């Protein structure tokens, strides 16, 4: 995100709450630190907002040896909606 901003790109972030533990509230603080306009949405509003999204970034809990991503159940729904909308999904994980 910082590199894109340094290159003069205009960014906006849409962050889901990530229920039931609301990790999205913590995640939303990161783009705000960089003065990136950030919108918090409920998890089930993703399909409504996907038309305004050009890429999806999600975290992952473990990543299996074959590259399968393991995360909350809502992540697969978001990825399926993104796939249907032809939006690329990127996964960030620390090994």
C-alpha positions in Angstrom: 0.0 0.0 0.0 2.8 2.4 0.9 4.6 1.8 -2.4 1.4 2.4 -4.4 0.9 5.7 -2.6 4.5 6.7 -3.2 3.8 6.1 -6.9 0.9 8.5 -6.7 -1.8 5.9 -7.0 -5.2 6.7 -5.5 -6.4 4.0 -3.1 -9.5 3.2 -1.1 -10.0 0.3 1.2 -13.2 -1.6 1.9 -12.8 -3.8 5.0 -15.2 -6.5 6.2 -15.9 -6.8 9.9 -14.7 -10.4 9.9 -17.2 -11.8 12.4 -17.5 -13.3 14.9 -14.2 -11.9 16.3 -14.3 -8.6 14.4 -10.6 -8.7 13.2 -11.6 -6.4 10.4 -11.8 -3.5 12.9 -8.1 -4.0 13.7 -7.2 -4.4 10.0 -9.1 -1.2 9.1 -6.6 0.8 11.2 -3.7 0.1 8.8 -5.0 1.9 5.7 -6.2 4.7 8.0 -2.7 5.2 9.3 -1.7 6.0 5.7 -4.6 8.3 5.2 -6.3 5.9 2.8 -10.1 6.3 2.8 -11.5 3.2 4.5 -15.0 1.9 4.6 -16.1 -0.8 7.1 -18.8 -3.2 5.8 -20.6 -6.1 7.3 -19.4 -9.5 5.9 -22.6 -10.2 4.0 -22.4 -6.9 2.1 -19.5 -8.1 0.0 -21.5 -9.0 -3.0 -23.0 -5.5 -3.1 -19.6 -3.8 -2.9 -17.7 -6.2 -5.3 -18.6 -4.1 -8.3 -16.5 -1.3 -6.8 -13.5 -3.6 -6.0 -10.5 -4.3 -8.2 -8.7 -6.8 -6.0 -9.3 -8.7 -2.8 -6.6 -9.1 -0.1 -7.2 -11.6 2.7 -5.1 -13.1 5.4 -4.7 -16.8 6.0 -4.3 -18.9 9.1 -2.2 -22.0 8.0 -1.3 -22.7 4.4 -1.0 -26.3 3.6 1.9 -27.9 1.8 0.0 -28.0 -1.5 -0.8 -24.3 -1.2 -4.4 -24.6 0.0 -5.4 -21.7 2.2 -7.1 -22.3 5.5 -9.1 -19.4 7.0 -12.5 -18.5 8.3 -15.6 -19.8 6.5 -16.4 -16.3 5.2 -13.2 -16.1 3.2 -14.3 -18.8 0.8 -17.6 -16.9 0.2 -15.7 -13.7 -0.5 -13.3 -15.6 -2.8 -16.3 -17.1 -4.6 -18.0 -13.8 -5.1 -14.7 -12.3 -6.3 -14.2 -15.1 -8.8 -17.8 -14.7 -10.1 -17.0 -10.9 -10.5 -13.6 -11.6 -12.2 -11.8 -9.9 -9.3 -8.3 -11.3 -8.4 -7.9 -12.6 -4.8 -4.5 -12.3 -3.1 -3.6 -14.1 0.2 -1.1 -12.7 2.7 0.4 -15.2 5.2 3.4 -15.6 7.4 5.0 -19.0 7.3 
